[in-house]
Amino acid sequence: MRCLTLAAALAKAGAECRFICRELPGHAQALISRYGFAVDLIPGAELSSAEAIAEDAKLTLQPAGLWQPHWVIVDHYELNAEWQSALKSTGCRLLALDDWPHRQHQSDLLLDQNLAADAEAYSVWTDSTCRILTGARFSLLRPEFMRKKVNRIYSGHSQLKILINLGGADLPGYSADIVEQLMPLAQRLNLQLVVLVNQCSVSHTQIAEKITAGYYPFAVQLQSYCQDMCTLYDSVDLAIGAGGSSTWERASRGLPTALVVIADNQQATAQAAVSAGMAVNIGDFTCSAKLDLPALADVLKNPQQLQHMSQCAAALFDGCGAERIVREMLLKSRQDLQLTAARPQDCTLFYQWQKEPGARRFFRNPQVPVWSDHRSWYLKVLPSRSVILYKIMLCGMAAGYIRLDIHNRRDAEISVLVTHRFQGLGLAASALNLCASVHSERRLYAAIKNGNYASRRSFRRAGFRPSGKEMYVRYQ
């Protein structure tokens, strides 16, 4: 799900994304396809040895090599540094997702979105060129979790509704045991329980049988699948859940959590969530299957604490994590920037850039032309020798354009526009430098109006110097 979130943000920025999955039971091809992304399936095998991992890299390289991606994003704990090096040998960049600093990486970017993530702890597992992204500001929450938050009001008189969901498939069957342990507390406090657990879990079978037999003396609702987790979170008062990535989903909805640690790599996240005031820790199933029911009861009987936990959770996330990661990827790729000749089919794209708010503010004519005038001009200048138009391309995405107006054999006026979503990455200066090297036989100059400080900075970085009023010149 976190990869789908990132893919959606990349697609919004103009990237083309594709998934590669192993054909193992439970693979997510159908889900990924529903999100609109292509999927390549490679033969499934357990990654139980170095040879198996090397074979996986070989199989992955076949579709990746044909497609030649600018970036590979890997989210798998067993795909090691050797696997990453094999993929990078194709010339792509690599982003690795992790949540436990314990293995070597050969990546350009490393992401650990956990609240307790420590960039310094990863520095010994990466080389000096790797940029390490950590913490909640890079959380990969799906857009639906950024809906307007519910206004949770807790009082001592309302019946509390509790969600039990340990994420994934709960193969060990913890959910049924948690419901069993909650029985005295649920009866005493008149709780309603909603249990979300995959049908492949033994817990699903056990709970379903007990509901049918009338075993539970309180309300228990069993769900095997939920398409809209956001609405489910908004419908309950507290969640009993594990310390994995769903911690951030719950927090984004301001939902207090009673955490149950079910894996060693969740320890730090659980501690950080408790320290942030959004959760209480009620059990560590890695060492004991017994819940701390008194701690849970104290929270459930304290409306003020529930209200405080909800507010602390909601304050952690602004919903911009995926966009921040996209920008970090683009920053890493600046040296891969390319200029390609504009084509007739780019006419609409160039017009859209002209219409962005403020795009023509410092143009000689700040008015946006009507479509018919733009199209006529565009199709006229493309074959002309007096004007050269380039698209600025970054990772296969069109980020803006450069225009050269040729005045004579020696001189040309140059202008640049970077579209809004790519601004702030230093692309204008990089594109200007690249264009100047392509046209090294010419003296390039630009007319930059007073007040256009961003353009002046970009042209200075590209080697242009002031020469008279509002004029900047670069001599080769």
C-alpha positions as CSV (number, residue, x, y, z in Angstrom):
1,M,0.0,0.0,0.0
2,R,2.8,2.4,0.7
3,C,4.3,1.8,-2.8
4,L,0.9,2.5,-4.3
5,T,0.7,5.7,-2.4
6,L,4.1,6.8,-3.7
7,A,3.3,5.6,-7.2
8,A,0.1,7.8,-7.2
9,A,2.1,10.8,-6.1
10,L,4.7,10.2,-8.9
11,A,2.0,9.7,-11.5
12,K,0.4,13.0,-10.4
13,A,3.8,14.7,-11.0
14,G,3.8,13.2,-14.5
15,A,5.8,10.0,-14.1
16,E,4.9,6.6,-15.6
17,C,5.0,3.8,-12.9
18,R,5.0,0.1,-13.2
19,F,5.1,-2.7,-10.6
20,I,7.1,-5.9,-10.6
21,C,5.8,-8.6,-8.3
22,R,6.6,-12.3,-7.7
23,E,3.8,-14.7,-8.5
24,L,3.3,-16.0,-5.0
25,P,0.0,-16.7,-3.3
26,G,-1.5,-13.4,-2.3
27,H,0.3,-11.3,-4.8
28,A,-1.4,-7.9,-5.4
29,Q,-1.7,-7.8,-9.1
30,A,-5.5,-7.2,-9.1
31,L,-5.2,-4.5,-6.4
32,I,-2.4,-2.7,-8.2
33,S,-4.3,-2.9,-11.5
34,R,-7.4,-1.4,-9.9
35,Y,-5.2,1.6,-9.0
36,G,-4.4,2.0,-12.7
37,F,-0.8,0.7,-12.8
38,A,0.7,-2.0,-15.0
39,V,2.1,-5.1,-13.3
40,D,4.8,-7.5,-14.4
41,L,4.7,-10.9,-12.6
42,I,7.8,-12.9,-12.4
43,P,8.0,-16.6,-11.3
44,G,7.5,-17.0,-7.6
45,A,10.1,-18.5,-5.2
46,E,11.0,-18.1,-1.6
47,L,14.1,-16.0,-1.1
48,S,15.8,-18.6,1.1
49,S,19.4,-18.3,-0.2
50,A,21.9,-16.0,-1.9
51,E,21.3,-17.9,-5.1
52,A,17.5,-17.3,-4.9
53,I,18.0,-13.6,-4.4
54,A,20.4,-13.5,-7.4
55,E,17.9,-15.3,-9.5
56,D,15.2,-12.9,-8.4
57,A,17.4,-10.0,-9.5
58,K,17.9,-11.7,-12.9
59,L,14.2,-12.2,-13.4
60,T,13.5,-8.6,-12.3
61,L,16.0,-7.2,-14.7
62,Q,14.2,-8.7,-17.7
63,P,11.1,-6.4,-17.6
64,A,13.0,-3.6,-16.0
65,G,15.7,-3.8,-18.6
66,L,13.1,-3.6,-21.4
67,W,11.4,-0.7,-19.8
68,Q,14.5,1.2,-18.7
69,P,13.1,3.0,-15.6
70,H,14.8,6.1,-14.3
71,W,14.1,4.9,-10.7
72,V,13.6,1.5,-9.1
73,I,11.7,1.5,-5.7
74,V,12.3,-1.6,-3.7
75,D,10.2,-2.5,-0.7
76,H,11.2,-6.0,0.5
77,Y,13.3,-6.9,3.5
78,E,15.1,-9.9,1.8
79,L,16.2,-8.0,-1.4
80,N,19.7,-7.1,-0.2
81,A,22.5,-4.8,-1.3
82,E,23.6,-7.3,-4.0
83,W,20.1,-7.3,-5.5
84,Q,20.1,-3.5,-5.4
85,S,23.5,-3.3,-7.1
86,A,22.3,-5.6,-9.8
87,L,19.4,-3.4,-10.6
88,K,21.5,-0.2,-10.4
89,S,23.8,-1.7,-13.0
90,T,21.2,-0.8,-15.6
91,G,21.9,2.9,-14.9
92,C,18.8,3.6,-12.9
93,R,18.6,5.2,-9.4
94,L,17.2,3.3,-6.5
95,L,15.0,4.1,-3.5
96,A,14.9,1.5,-0.7
97,L,12.1,1.4,1.9
98,D,13.1,0.0,5.3
99,D,12.1,0.2,8.9
100,W,14.9,-1.4,10.8
101,P,18.6,-0.4,10.4
102,H,20.3,-3.8,10.3
103,R,21.3,-4.5,6.7
104,Q,23.5,-3.0,4.0
105,H,22.0,-0.8,1.2
106,Q,23.3,0.3,-2.2
107,S,20.6,2.9,-2.8
108,D,20.5,6.6,-3.7
109,L,17.6,7.3,-1.3
110,L,16.6,5.3,1.8
111,L,13.2,5.9,3.4
112,D,12.1,4.9,6.9
113,Q,8.8,6.6,7.6
114,N,8.5,5.4,11.2
115,L,8.2,8.0,14.0
116,A,11.2,6.7,15.8
117,A,13.4,6.4,12.7
118,D,17.0,7.6,13.2
119,A,18.9,8.7,10.1
120,E,22.2,8.3,11.9
121,A,21.5,4.7,12.6
122,Y,21.2,4.0,8.9
123,S,24.4,5.9,8.0
124,V,26.6,2.8,8.8
125,W,24.5,0.7,6.4
126,T,24.7,3.1,3.4
127,D,27.4,5.0,1.6
128,S,28.0,8.7,1.8
129,T,26.0,9.5,-1.4
130,C,22.8,8.0,0.0
131,R,20.2,10.5,1.2
132,I,18.4,9.2,4.2
133,L,14.7,10.2,4.7
134,T,13.2,9.5,8.1
135,G,10.2,10.3,10.2
136,A,6.5,11.1,10.0
137,R,7.1,14.0,7.6
138,F,7.8,11.4,4.9
139,S,4.9,9.1,5.8
140,L,3.3,7.4,2.8
141,L,-0.4,7.7,3.6
142,R,-2.9,7.1,0.9
143,P,-4.8,10.3,-0.2
144,E,-8.1,9.1,1.3
145,F,-6.6,9.4,4.8
146,M,-6.2,13.1,4.2
147,R,-10.0,13.7,4.2
148,K,-11.3,16.3,6.6
149,K,-10.9,14.8,10.1
150,V,-13.8,13.8,12.2
151,N,-14.4,15.9,15.4
152,R,-14.0,13.2,18.0
153,I,-15.8,14.0,21.2
154,Y,-15.4,11.6,24.2
155,S,-17.6,11.5,27.2
156,G,-18.1,9.1,30.0
157,H,-21.6,8.3,29.0
158,S,-21.2,6.9,25.4
159,Q,-20.7,3.3,24.5
160,L,-17.2,2.9,23.1
161,K,-16.6,1.0,19.8
162,I,-13.2,-0.7,19.6
163,L,-11.5,-1.8,16.4
164,I,-9.1,-4.8,16.6
165,N,-6.9,-5.0,13.5
166,L,-3.3,-6.3,13.6
167,G,-2.6,-5.5,9.9
168,G,-1.8,-8.0,7.1
169,A,-3.3,-11.5,7.4
170,D,-2.6,-12.1,11.2
171,L,-1.3,-15.5,10.3
172,P,-0.3,-16.3,14.0
173,G,-4.0,-15.9,15.0
174,Y,-3.5,-13.2,17.6
175,S,-6.9,-11.5,17.0
176,A,-9.0,-14.3,18.4
177,D,-6.8,-14.4,21.5
178,I,-7.2,-10.7,22.0
179,V,-11.0,-10.9,21.8
180,E,-10.9,-13.7,24.4
181,Q,-8.7,-11.7,26.8
182,L,-11.0,-8.6,26.4
183,M,-14.1,-10.5,27.4
184,P,-14.2,-9.4,31.1
185,L,-13.4,-5.8,30.2
186,A,-15.8,-5.7,27.3
187,Q,-18.7,-6.9,29.5
188,R,-17.9,-4.6,32.4
189,L,-17.6,-1.4,30.2
190,N,-20.2,-2.5,27.6
191,L,-17.8,-2.3,24.7
192,Q,-18.6,-3.0,21.0
193,L,-15.9,-4.8,19.2
194,V,-15.1,-4.7,15.4
195,V,-12.6,-7.3,14.3
196,L,-10.9,-6.9,10.9
197,V,-8.9,-10.0,10.0
198,N,-8.2,-11.8,6.8
199,Q,-10.1,-15.0,6.0
200,C,-6.8,-16.9,5.7
201,S,-6.1,-16.3,9.4
202,V,-7.1,-19.0,11.9
203,S,-8.6,-16.1,14.0
204,H,-11.2,-15.5,11.4
205,T,-12.5,-19.1,11.6
206,Q,-12.4,-19.1,15.4
207,I,-14.2,-15.8,15.9
208,A,-16.8,-16.7,13.2
209,E,-17.6,-20.0,14.9
210,K,-18.0,-18.3,18.3
211,I,-20.2,-15.6,17.0
212,T,-22.5,-18.2,15.4
213,A,-22.6,-20.2,18.6
214,G,-23.5,-17.1,20.6
215,Y,-20.4,-17.4,22.7
216,Y,-19.7,-13.7,23.2
217,P,-21.9,-11.9,25.7
218,F,-21.3,-8.6,23.9
219,A,-21.4,-7.2,20.4
220,V,-18.7,-8.5,18.1
221,Q,-18.7,-7.6,14.4
222,L,-16.3,-9.6,12.2
223,Q,-15.0,-8.3,8.8
224,S,-12.6,-10.1,6.5
225,Y,-12.0,-7.2,4.2
226,C,-12.4,-3.4,4.2
227,Q,-12.2,-1.3,1.1
228,D,-12.4,2.0,2.9
229,M,-10.2,1.9,6.0
230,C,-10.6,5.7,6.5
231,T,-14.4,5.4,7.1
232,L,-13.8,2.4,9.3
233,Y,-11.3,4.3,11.5
234,D,-13.7,7.2,11.7
235,S,-16.5,5.0,12.9
236,V,-14.7,3.7,16.0
237,D,-13.4,5.3,19.2
238,L,-10.1,3.4,19.7
239,A,-8.1,0.8,17.9
240,I,-6.2,-2.1,19.2
241,G,-3.5,-2.6,16.6
242,A,0.1,-3.5,15.9
243,G,3.0,-1.1,15.6
244,G,3.4,-1.3,11.9
245,S,2.6,1.2,9.1
246,S,-1.1,1.2,10.0
247,T,0.0,3.2,13.1
248,W,0.2,6.2,10.8
249,E,-3.1,5.6,9.1
250,R,-4.8,5.5,12.5
251,A,-3.0,8.6,13.6
252,S,-4.0,10.5,10.5
253,R,-7.6,10.1,11.5
254,G,-7.0,11.1,15.1
255,L,-7.8,7.6,16.3
256,P,-6.3,6.7,19.7
257,T,-4.5,3.4,19.7
258,A,-3.8,0.6,22.2
259,L,-0.6,-0.9,20.7
260,V,0.3,-4.6,20.7
261,V,3.8,-5.3,19.5
262,I,3.9,-8.4,17.4
263,A,7.4,-8.2,15.9
264,D,10.8,-6.9,17.1
265,N,11.0,-4.2,14.5
266,Q,7.8,-2.6,16.0
267,Q,9.4,-1.9,19.4
268,A,10.8,1.5,18.6
269,T,7.7,2.7,16.8
270,A,5.5,1.7,19.7
271,Q,7.7,3.6,22.2
272,A,7.7,6.7,19.9
273,A,4.0,6.6,19.5
274,V,3.5,6.4,23.3
275,S,6.0,9.2,23.8
276,A,4.1,11.3,21.2
277,G,0.9,10.9,23.3
278,M,-1.1,9.2,20.6
279,A,-1.0,5.6,22.0
280,V,-0.7,3.4,25.0
281,N,1.2,0.1,25.0
282,I,-0.9,-2.8,26.2
283,G,1.2,-5.8,25.2
284,D,4.3,-7.3,23.7
285,F,3.5,-10.6,22.0
286,T,7.2,-11.2,21.2
287,C,7.7,-12.1,24.8
288,S,4.3,-12.6,26.3
289,A,0.8,-13.1,24.9
290,K,-0.8,-11.5,27.9
291,L,-2.5,-8.1,27.5
292,D,-2.2,-5.3,30.1
293,L,-5.9,-5.0,30.7
294,P,-5.6,-2.5,33.6
295,A,-3.7,-0.1,31.4
296,L,-6.4,-0.4,28.7
297,A,-9.2,0.0,31.2
298,D,-7.6,3.2,32.6
299,V,-7.7,4.7,29.1
300,L,-11.2,3.6,28.2
301,K,-12.6,5.0,31.5
302,N,-10.8,8.4,30.9
303,P,-12.5,10.6,28.3
304,Q,-10.0,13.4,28.8
305,Q,-7.1,11.0,28.0
306,L,-8.8,9.7,24.9
307,Q,-9.4,13.2,23.7
308,H,-5.8,14.1,24.3
309,M,-4.5,11.0,22.5
310,S,-6.8,11.9,19.5
311,Q,-5.4,15.4,19.3
312,C,-1.8,14.3,19.6
313,A,-2.3,11.7,16.8
314,A,-4.0,14.1,14.4
315,A,-1.2,16.7,14.9
316,L,1.5,14.4,13.6
317,F,0.7,14.4,9.9
318,D,0.1,17.0,7.3
319,G,-0.5,14.6,4.4
320,C,2.5,15.8,2.3
321,G,4.9,12.9,2.9
322,A,4.6,11.3,-0.6
323,E,5.0,14.7,-2.3
324,R,8.2,15.3,-0.2
325,I,9.6,12.0,-1.3
326,V,8.9,12.7,-5.0
327,R,10.8,16.0,-4.7
328,E,13.7,14.2,-3.0
329,M,13.8,11.8,-6.0
330,L,13.8,14.7,-8.4
331,L,16.5,16.5,-6.5
332,K,18.7,13.4,-6.8
333,S,18.0,13.2,-10.5
334,R,18.9,16.8,-11.4
335,Q,22.1,15.8,-13.2
336,D,20.0,13.5,-15.4
337,L,18.1,16.4,-16.8
338,Q,17.7,16.4,-20.6
339,L,16.5,18.8,-23.3
340,T,14.4,17.3,-26.1
341,A,13.1,19.1,-29.2
342,A,9.5,20.3,-28.9
343,R,7.0,18.4,-31.1
344,P,3.7,19.4,-32.7
345,Q,1.8,17.2,-30.2
346,D,3.3,19.3,-27.3
347,C,1.2,22.3,-28.3
348,T,-1.4,21.8,-25.6
349,L,1.3,21.2,-23.0
350,F,3.1,24.4,-23.8
351,Y,-0.2,26.3,-23.6
352,Q,-1.0,24.8,-20.2
353,W,2.3,26.0,-18.9
354,Q,1.5,29.5,-20.1
355,K,-1.8,29.5,-18.2
356,E,-0.3,28.6,-14.8
357,P,-0.9,31.5,-12.3
358,G,2.0,34.0,-12.5
359,A,3.8,32.1,-15.4
360,R,3.8,35.1,-17.7
361,R,4.1,37.7,-15.0
362,F,7.5,38.9,-16.2
363,F,7.0,38.2,-20.0
364,R,7.1,41.2,-22.4
365,N,3.4,40.5,-22.9
366,P,2.0,39.2,-19.6
367,Q,-1.4,38.4,-21.1
368,V,-2.1,34.7,-21.8
369,P,-2.9,34.4,-25.5
370,V,-6.1,32.7,-26.6
371,W,-5.8,29.1,-27.7
372,S,-6.1,29.7,-31.4
373,D,-3.4,32.4,-31.4
374,H,-1.1,30.1,-29.4
375,R,-1.6,27.2,-31.6
376,S,-1.0,29.3,-34.7
377,W,2.2,30.7,-33.3
378,Y,3.4,27.3,-32.0
379,L,2.9,25.4,-35.3
380,K,4.6,28.3,-37.1
381,V,7.8,28.5,-35.0
382,L,8.5,24.8,-34.8
383,P,9.8,24.5,-38.4
384,S,11.3,27.9,-38.2
385,R,15.1,28.5,-38.0
386,S,14.6,31.7,-36.0
387,V,13.2,30.0,-32.9
388,I,14.3,26.8,-31.1
389,L,12.0,25.2,-28.5
390,Y,13.2,22.6,-26.0
391,K,11.3,20.6,-23.4
392,I,13.1,20.2,-20.1
393,M,12.8,16.5,-19.2
394,L,13.5,15.0,-15.8
395,C,13.0,11.3,-15.2
396,G,10.8,11.1,-18.3
397,M,8.6,14.0,-17.0
398,A,8.2,17.3,-18.8
399,A,9.2,20.0,-16.4
400,G,9.2,23.1,-18.5
401,Y,10.8,24.6,-21.6
402,I,13.7,26.6,-22.9
403,R,13.3,29.0,-25.9
404,L,16.0,30.4,-28.1
405,D,15.3,33.3,-30.4
406,I,18.1,33.3,-33.0
407,H,19.0,36.9,-34.1
408,N,22.1,36.2,-36.1
409,R,24.9,33.7,-36.5
410,R,26.4,34.8,-33.2
411,D,23.7,35.9,-30.9
412,A,20.6,34.4,-29.4
413,E,18.1,35.4,-26.7
414,I,17.3,32.7,-24.2
415,S,14.4,32.3,-21.9
416,V,13.3,29.5,-19.5
417,L,10.1,28.5,-17.8
418,V,9.8,25.7,-15.2
419,T,6.3,24.5,-14.5
420,H,5.0,25.1,-11.0
421,R,5.3,21.6,-9.6
422,F,9.0,21.4,-10.5
423,Q,10.0,24.8,-9.1
424,G,12.4,25.0,-6.3
425,L,14.6,22.1,-7.6
426,G,17.2,24.3,-9.4
427,L,16.1,22.9,-12.8
428,A,16.2,26.3,-14.5
429,A,20.0,26.8,-13.9
430,S,20.7,23.2,-14.9
431,A,18.7,23.5,-18.1
432,L,20.3,26.8,-19.0
433,N,23.8,25.3,-18.5
434,L,22.9,22.3,-20.7
435,C,21.5,24.5,-23.4
436,A,24.5,26.8,-23.3
437,S,26.8,23.7,-23.8
438,V,24.7,22.5,-26.8
439,H,24.9,26.0,-28.4
440,S,28.4,26.8,-27.4
441,E,29.0,28.6,-30.7
442,R,26.6,31.4,-29.6
443,R,26.6,34.3,-27.3
444,L,23.4,33.9,-25.2
445,Y,21.7,36.8,-23.5
446,A,18.5,37.2,-21.5
447,A,16.3,40.2,-20.7
448,I,15.2,39.8,-17.1
449,K,12.9,42.4,-15.6
450,N,13.5,44.1,-12.3
451,G,11.8,42.2,-9.5
452,N,12.3,38.8,-11.2
453,Y,14.7,37.6,-8.5
454,A,14.2,33.9,-9.1
455,S,15.2,34.2,-12.7
456,R,18.2,36.3,-11.9
457,R,19.4,33.7,-9.4
458,S,19.0,30.9,-12.0
459,F,20.8,32.8,-14.7
460,R,23.7,33.7,-12.4
461,R,24.1,30.1,-11.3
462,A,24.3,29.2,-15.0
463,G,27.2,31.6,-15.6
464,F,25.2,34.7,-16.9
465,R,26.4,38.1,-15.8
466,P,24.7,41.5,-15.8
467,S,25.4,43.6,-18.9
468,G,23.4,46.9,-18.9
469,K,19.9,47.5,-17.8
470,E,17.9,44.2,-17.3
471,M,20.3,42.3,-19.5
472,Y,22.3,39.2,-18.6
473,V,24.9,37.7,-20.9
474,R,26.9,34.5,-21.0
475,Y,30.1,34.4,-23.1
476,Q,31.4,31.0,-24.1
